């Protein structure tokens, strides 16, 4: 609620975000970022998310304004501090890097939350699906997000400086 600068309220079987000095806004009229944060707040308030529960969130960045990525990650970190175990899948550079910074810079993670990065990939020799698990995204050898980021950077450099 602090991130959204408002409170989640339910009235007549509908949910609203009540923002001080601005009024109440029906959830269907809010951006995806605010709806997703509101969903987390509601699950906490209803008791669905609490210590020793598990949250699986597939691609929280979907339809998300990039400005909302950091607040979403902050909310997930707050849940982890409460004792919720969280699994997030993403194809988004910003989501990956928000979590990666928590692992690389200890001052950003004073509680020493256990954050791991997993990559699924297809073995070119056997065609089997394999995985790797590392403590930082930077340590992943099969990181499609970073591989595509690097490829885009290289394409741009070739445009700017030529081959």
N, C-alpha and C positions, 0 to 999 in steps of 0.2 A: 504494500500500500504506500510505503514511503517513496518507492521508485515511481509509482504512478501518480503520486500526489493526490490520492483519493481513496475512498473506501468502497468496497463491494457491498451492495445491499440487494436484498431480494424482496420484491413486492408483487403480489398478484401473479405468482409463478413466473415472473420475469426478473432478470438480473440487470442491475444498473451500476455504473461507476459514478459515485457522488464526489464531485470535486468542489472543495470549499471555494465559495465566491463565484462559481461558474454554473452550478446546477448538477442535475443528474442526466446521464447519458446511457441509453439502452445499449446493451452489449453488442447487438447486431450493427450498431452504428459506429462502433469503435474500430480502430485499426487492428490488424491481426496481432501486433505486438502487445497492445493493451489487453486484447481478449485472452491471449495466452498467459500473460501475467495474472490476469483476473482469475483464470481457471486455477492456477497454482494457489492463489490466495484462498479461493473458495474451497479447494480440496483440503487446505490446512484448517480453515475455520470449521469445516464439516467433520473433521477428524479422519478423513480418508488418507491424508498424508501426515504421518507423525513418525516418531522414532521407531526404528526397526521395520519401516515399510520400504518398498522398492518402487522406484519410478523409472519406467522405460519411456524415453522421448525420442521419437524418430524425426530427425531433421527439424529442430526447433526454428531454424532460419527460414523455413518455407513461408513465402508471402510476407516476409518480415522486412520492415524498414531497417537498413543497416545500423541506424542509430539505436535500435532496440536490442541489438545483439549483446552488448555489454550488460545492460540491465537484466536480460534473461540469464546470462551466465552468473551474474551476481546473485540472482534469486536462487539458482541451482546450488551455488556455493553455500548460501544461507541454509538451504534445505539439508545439504550434506553436514553442515555443522550441527544441525538438529538431530542427526542420526539417520537420515534417509539415505539409502543406497541408490545411486543414480547411474543409469546407463543412457548415454546419448549417442545417437548416430548422426553424422553430419557429412556433407560434401562441401562445406563452407569454410573458406580460409579464415574468416574472422572468428567464427565459433572455435575452430581448432586453436587459433593463436591465443584467444582469451584464456582458454584452459592451459595451453602450453606455457604462457607467461607465469601462471601459478606454479608450475613445476620447475621452471628455470630460475625464477627469482624468489628465493625463500622469504624475502620481506613482504611479498604479496600473499604468502600462505603461512602466516605465523602459527596456525593450528596444525600444520603439517598434514593436511588432508591427503589421503592416498588417491592420487589421480593417475590413471593408466591410459595408454593409447593402444588401440588394437587396429590392425589393418588386415582385411581379408583380400586375398589375391589369388589368381590362378597360376599354378606352376606351369611354365611353358613346356617343360619336358614331359610331365605326366598328365597334364590337363586337370589335375586335382585342385580343389579349392583348399588353400592353406591360410594360416594366420600367423601374425607376429604380434607380440605384446611388449611394449616398452614403457619406460617411465616418462619420456618426453616425446613429443611428436617429431622432434628433430632426429631422434634415434631410429625412427622407422625407416627401414630400407625400401619398403613398398608404400609410399605415401602419395597417392594419386593427386591429392590436393596440392602438395608442394611440387610434384612433377609438372602439373599443368601450369602452376604459377611460374615456375622457372621457364617452361616452354614459351609462355606468353611474353615474359621479360626478354627472352632471347629473340623472339620475333620482332619485338619493338626495337631492340638494339640494332638489329639488321636493317630495319626501316630507317632509323636515325643515322646510322654510321655506314650502312651498306655492307655487303658481304666482304 
